[in-house]
Amino acid sequence: MADITFAPPVPTLERVARAWTALTPRRRQLVCTGTAAAIGLALAATTVAPITSVVVLAAVGVVAAAAAVVDVHEHLLPNRLLGLCAVLVLAAATVDGSGTLVAVAVSALMAALPLWLVRYGKGVGIGDVKFAAVLGAAGGLLHPFAGLVAVWCAALASGVFAYRTSRHRLALGPWLWAGFVVAAGVAVLAAQMFEQIGGQPWPAAP
């Protein structure tokens, strides 16, 4: 009887490094641009969100970018990176108060539920659902509807790209990450606008 051997799991950082190496120069540039945008939007949120949320939003933007890069290469999203993002968001929401916890939960549900409902037979894996939930929760640090905006942007952009390139299968992680960056930008701009008009962010800080 032949011996059965199991290869040890590849460390997460090594997976990220391999995936980054496999990217084309153009895609690397897109990742760098998107990461810079995520950090910049997080810094812009200092006027409408507590500093803990700002720091976590920037960190999630970077870690989620790494997860998206791995998804392009492997069509898998690393659970450790998703877990790290979830822990960071939960910690920030706990520090910021019960109102933020509720917003985070609502945003995570709004992001994950649509993908959960359509995942069977649509090429959407459970990893995509978890990634959407994590990114939605992070967006909830800014606004409870941020998760819905992120998924809507991801679905629209990936659908148009798939149609124009005649693709039948796409790694959804990068599109979800891009949707998160767009949703964060929308939330920051909306909060700043409502603060200028009404004197406080919308919704009002807890």
N, C-alpha and C positions, 0 to 999 in steps of 0.2 A: 504494500500500500504506500503510495507516494506521500511524502510529508507535505503538510499544508503550512505554508508560511504566510505571515501577514506583514506587509510593509508598514513601517511606522508612519504616523501621520506627518505630513509636511508642515513645518511651522508656518504660522500665519504670515509673518514678515517675509519669509522666503517666497510664499505664494504671491504676495504683493510685488516683490522684486521681479519674479519671473513674469508676471502679467505686465508690469511696466515695461520690461525689456521687449516684450512681444508687441507692444503698441507701435503703430506707425508714428513718425514725427508729428504729423498733423493731429493725430489723436492725443498725443502727449501735450501739444500746445493747447488743445481744447480743455484737457483736464486741468492744466495749470491756470488757464483763464477762468474756468469755473470755480476752482478752489479759491483763487484770489477774489472772485466776486462774492463767494460765500463768506469769506473772512471780512471783506469790506462791508457787506450788508450787516453782519453781526456787530461790527464796530458802529455802524450807523444807528443800530438799535439802542445805543446807550441813552438816547433821549427819551425812549418810550418803554424800556424794560430794565429790570434790575441787573446789576453787574454780573451776578451769578448766571443769569440767563444768557447774557451777552457772551461770556466766556464759553459756556457750554455750546451755544449755537456755532461759534467759530470752531470749536473742537469737533463737533458732529459734522460740520461741513468738510473738514479734512479727513476724518476717519471714514465717512460715508463715501468720499471720493475714492479712497483706497479700496473699499468694498466693491464699488462700481467697476473699477479697473479689473479686479479679479473676476467679476462676473462676465466681462467682455472676453476674457481669456479662457475661463473654465465653464461658463454658464452655471456657476454656483456662487452663492453669496456666503462669505465666511461667517459662521455663527459667532465666533469670538468678537469680531468687529461689530456685529449687530448688538451683541450683548453689552459691549463697552459703551456704545452709544445709548442704549437703554438705561444703563446704570447712571451715566452722566446726566441724562434728562431727568430721571427720577430724583436724583440728588438735588438738582437745581429747583425742580418743582416743589420739593419738600421744604427747601430753604425759603423759597419765595412765598409760600403760604397755600392754604386750602383752595383759594380761588384759582391759582395757577395749576394745582393738581387736577381740578375739574376740567380746566381748559385743555390740559395735556391729554387727559383721558378722552374727551370729546373729539379732539383733533385726530388722535390715534385711531379711534373707531371710524371716523369719517374717511380716513385714508385706507384702512385695511378692509373694511366691509365690502366696498365695490369689487376689489380684486378677489376677495374670498368667494363672492357670489358667482364670479365668472371664471374662476380658475380651472374648473374641470373642462377639458376639451378645448381650452383656449390658449394653451401654451404658457399659462401663468403658473409658476410653481409656488409651493408653500414658502420658499425663501423670499420670493417677491412680495408675498403677503406680509411676512415679518418685516421686511425692509420698509414697506409702505407704512406699517404701524409705527416703526421706530422713527422714521422721518416725519410722519404726521405728529407724533408726540413732541418731537423737537420743535416743529412749527407751532405747536400749541403754546409754547413759551411766549409766543408773540400774539397769537390770535387763535381761538378755537376752530375757526373755519380754514386755517392754513393747510391742514391735511387734505381737505377736499380739493382745494385749489391745486395742490401739488400733484395729486393723482389725476385730476382733469388735464392739467398741462402735460403730464407724462403720457397719458393715453392719446391725447390729440397729436402731440409731436411724434410719438413712435408710430402711430397709425399712418400719418402722412408720409413719414419716412419709409415705412414698409411698403406703402402703396406705390410711391414713386420709384423705389428700387426693386420692386417685385420680390421682396423678401417675405418668406413664410415663417421665419423664426428669428427673433431678436432677443438679445440680452436686455431685459427690462430694467435692470439695476441702474445703468447710466441715465436712462430717461427719468426714472423716479428721483434720482439725485438732482438732475437738472430741474425737474419740477419743484423739488424742495427749495432750490436756490431762487427760482422765480417766485414761489409762494412767499418766501421770506421777504423778498424785495417788495412784493405787493403789500404784505402786512406792515412793513416798516413805513412805506409811503402813506398807506391809509391811516395808520396811527398818527403820524406826524401831521397829516392834513386835518384830521378830526381834532387834534390838539390845538392847532392854530385857529380852527373855526370855533370850537366849543370850550377850549381851555383845558381839556383833558383827553387822554387817548381813548380810542374806542375799541373794545370795551374798556370801561374805567378800570384802572389798576386796583387790585383787591386791597 
